[in-house]
Amino acid sequence: MEALVIEGGVRLKGEVEISGAKNAVLPIMAAALLTHEECVIRNVPDLRDVRTMIRLLESMGVEVVWKDRELRIKAHSIKEPLAPYELVKTMRASVLVLGPLVAREGVAKVSLPGGCAIGERPIDLHIKGLKALGADVDIEEGYVIAEAPGLKGALYIFDKVTVTGTENILMAAVMAEGETILENVAQEPEVWDLITVLRKMGAEIEKVEPNSLRIVGVDGLCGFEHEVMPDRIEAATFLITGALCSEYLVLKNARAEHMVAVIAKLRECGVEMEVSRSAISVKGADVIDAADVETQPYPGFPTDVQAQYMAMMSLARGTSVITENIFEKRFTHAAELRRMGANILVDGNQAVVRGVEKLKGAPVMASDLRASASLVIAALAAEGKSRISRIYHLDRGYEAFDKKLEALGARIRRVKE
Ligand code: UD1
């Protein structure tokens, strides 16, 4: 295992390139299972989750070539429509192969992901959606086994907004017979990046109401070429880093239109930002004002930025209340931030953060992907040295985070534990 050692207190400055979005590339890779033609995906970030998805596709006999940020995927035939436990347990998003496999092969066996550090995270709505399209679904020995010689279009209303649930059912519906209406779908830009890809493949999908989609099934889909959208969560992480511990940062290839809630919240805290077509610049703030926040499905404030925001609120002027509405246990970073001197009280799905003058470096442990990022931000802002262990979480979703920070002037090094 590896750890990051960070000497805090250095003011960062410079330009940083935002990578392709993890949460967009994974469903797009799964969509390549829907056709036997070659699919070309560009701007692919080098992440552990991308490597896991490649292993999963290869385990099904799919040809994958990855070079210079470009992935070529050819699912000429599928050896066995199976996502084994060993892979699903390291990456929940493996469940995204369920919809495409049932659509293409009429059968799929996918391990149930189980709970994780941020909560229970069931996939009942994915299963209900497949059943609505006519699949027989059973759970046997920890596996979801879905069978449907032919899926049929239907009306399906998601009980709750789910991102991968929407993506899975969408990918199942594109080749179902007839019309499918999906209601209460997720609106995340990553869902729209997938819809763009499915349309390039020949799928017929239209938005009929603000949160409904109409899909008319087609007989077959073709290959595609696509450049993955920039990662808005990585960009938000750098904006917060910039506000808290830089003179200035310029985020290249960041799309402000995907980050309206985050930018508005940071402005409320007094952070100065300039937005252009494909870049955002942020100025380090002398004082950051405390502001309450609640996580919501898109276009609300993302749960994936809550931990990084909490690191910033730890050093803000005043008290803020952070309400987590998406995942029930997503505050594990609070206890670690406290080890660095933060004043945070957690009560159920709310955290009350009283801003302190300074944080002090400490040994801390990363427990999930975004929690890791919040600890890195806190360590950069803290006085003295911090050691963040278990950074494999960080490597799942941030491309070369330590290298990018180092290029901005951070004193950061990766060590073996
Ligand atoms: C995706 C993102 C993740 C982000 C999350 C919320 C990917 C690969 N991951 O995860 O980074 O934090 O959206 O924005 O895109 N739920 C159910 N039953 C289901 C499905 C979901 O109860 O069948 C619940 C979940 O437990 C959670 C809420 O719905 O409370 C939203 O979860 P969901 O949007 O599905 O998250 P993911 O798609 O797993």
Residues whose N, C-alpha, C, O or C-beta is under 5 A from the ligand:
A	BS01	UD1	N23 A93 R121 P122 I123 D124 L125 H126 K160 V161 T162 V163 T164 G165 T303 D304 I326 F327
